[in-house]
Amino acid sequence: MKETMVQRRAEAIGNGMALVLGLAFLGDLFELWNFNPYDGWCVLFLYIPAITGFIKKGITSGGVLLTLTAIVLTVGIFTEIDGRIWGAALLIYLAFLGGRSVYRKWNGETEVLANPDKK
């Protein structure tokens, strides 16, 4: 019961924030006001799900990839570092994740083998 109340409150807060943000975008679109808090503020849409995933599921490869992507975009916005260097590092990481996935499928490593308690 208590978890559902907390979940409902969190959903209501999230929906309210989405509504306010949507209205801010809409007003900017119709040139009613200027909505641009700071350069790169939209990268928060990557950080927030990554941090939420870390809290709920622990550190996962998807959460790390999302965080790295957000960091690369943030550094690219606020510094003069060439984006090709960060892009190459991100591609190497993606290749590593893909290779690991293929390796697990070919070697028959499944969720049951990773968690022997679940049968």
C-alpha positions as CSV (number, residue, x, y, z in Angstrom):
1,M,0.0,0.0,0.0
2,K,2.7,2.4,1.0
3,E,4.7,1.7,-2.2
4,T,1.7,2.4,-4.4
5,M,1.2,5.8,-2.7
6,V,4.9,6.7,-3.2
7,Q,4.7,5.5,-6.8
8,R,1.5,7.6,-7.4
9,R,3.1,10.7,-6.0
10,A,6.3,10.2,-8.1
11,E,4.1,9.7,-11.2
12,A,2.1,12.9,-10.4
13,I,5.3,14.9,-9.9
14,G,6.7,13.5,-13.1
15,N,3.6,14.3,-15.0
16,G,3.4,17.8,-13.6
17,M,7.0,18.5,-14.6
18,A,6.4,17.1,-18.1
19,L,3.3,19.4,-18.4
20,V,5.2,22.5,-17.3
21,L,8.1,21.6,-19.6
22,G,5.7,21.0,-22.5
23,L,4.1,24.4,-21.9
24,A,7.5,26.1,-21.8
25,F,8.4,24.5,-25.1
26,L,5.0,25.4,-26.6
27,G,5.4,29.0,-25.6
28,D,8.9,29.2,-27.0
29,L,7.6,27.6,-30.3
30,F,4.9,30.2,-30.7
31,E,7.3,32.9,-29.7
32,L,5.3,33.9,-26.6
33,W,8.4,33.8,-24.5
34,N,12.0,32.7,-24.7
35,F,12.7,29.4,-23.1
36,N,16.4,28.5,-23.0
37,P,17.7,27.9,-19.4
38,Y,21.3,27.2,-20.4
39,D,23.3,25.6,-23.2
40,G,23.0,21.9,-23.1
41,W,20.1,21.7,-20.6
42,C,18.4,19.0,-22.7
43,V,21.3,16.6,-21.7
44,L,19.5,16.3,-18.4
45,F,17.0,14.0,-20.2
46,L,19.9,11.5,-20.4
47,Y,21.3,12.0,-16.9
48,I,17.9,11.6,-15.1
49,P,17.0,8.1,-16.5
50,A,20.6,6.9,-16.0
51,I,20.6,7.9,-12.4
52,T,17.1,6.5,-11.8
53,G,18.2,3.2,-13.4
54,F,21.3,3.1,-11.2
55,I,19.1,3.5,-8.1
56,K,16.5,0.9,-9.2
57,K,18.6,-1.7,-11.0
58,G,22.1,-1.0,-9.9
59,I,25.0,-0.3,-12.3
60,T,24.1,-1.9,-15.7
61,S,25.9,-1.6,-19.1
62,G,22.9,0.4,-20.5
63,G,23.0,2.9,-17.6
64,V,26.8,3.3,-18.0
65,L,26.4,3.8,-21.8
66,L,23.7,6.4,-21.2
67,T,25.8,8.2,-18.7
68,L,28.9,8.1,-20.9
69,T,26.8,9.5,-23.8
70,A,25.5,12.3,-21.6
71,I,29.0,13.1,-20.4
72,V,30.3,13.2,-24.0
73,L,27.5,15.6,-25.0
74,T,28.0,17.8,-22.0
75,V,31.8,18.0,-22.5
76,G,31.3,18.7,-26.2
77,I,28.9,21.6,-25.4
78,F,31.0,23.3,-22.7
79,T,34.5,22.8,-24.0
80,E,36.5,23.2,-27.2
81,I,37.5,19.5,-27.3
82,D,37.1,18.0,-30.8
83,G,34.0,15.8,-30.8
84,R,35.7,13.2,-33.0
85,I,37.8,12.0,-30.1
86,W,34.8,11.5,-27.9
87,G,32.9,9.9,-30.7
88,A,35.7,7.4,-31.3
89,A,35.8,6.5,-27.6
90,L,32.0,6.0,-27.7
91,L,32.2,3.8,-30.8
92,I,34.9,1.7,-29.1
93,Y,32.7,1.2,-26.1
94,L,29.7,0.3,-28.3
95,A,31.9,-2.3,-30.1
96,F,32.9,-3.8,-26.8
97,L,29.3,-4.1,-25.7
98,G,28.3,-5.7,-29.0
99,G,31.2,-8.1,-28.9
100,R,30.4,-9.1,-25.3
101,S,26.8,-9.7,-26.3
102,V,27.8,-11.9,-29.3
103,Y,30.3,-13.8,-27.1
104,R,27.6,-14.5,-24.5
105,K,25.1,-15.8,-27.1
106,W,27.7,-18.1,-28.8
107,N,28.9,-19.5,-25.6
108,G,25.4,-20.3,-24.3
109,E,25.7,-18.0,-21.3
110,T,22.2,-17.3,-20.2
111,E,20.4,-15.7,-17.3
112,V,20.1,-19.1,-15.6
113,L,23.8,-19.6,-15.7
114,A,24.4,-16.1,-14.4
115,N,21.9,-16.6,-11.6
116,P,22.2,-20.2,-10.5
117,D,19.5,-19.7,-7.8
118,K,16.8,-19.1,-10.4
119,K,15.9,-22.5,-12.1
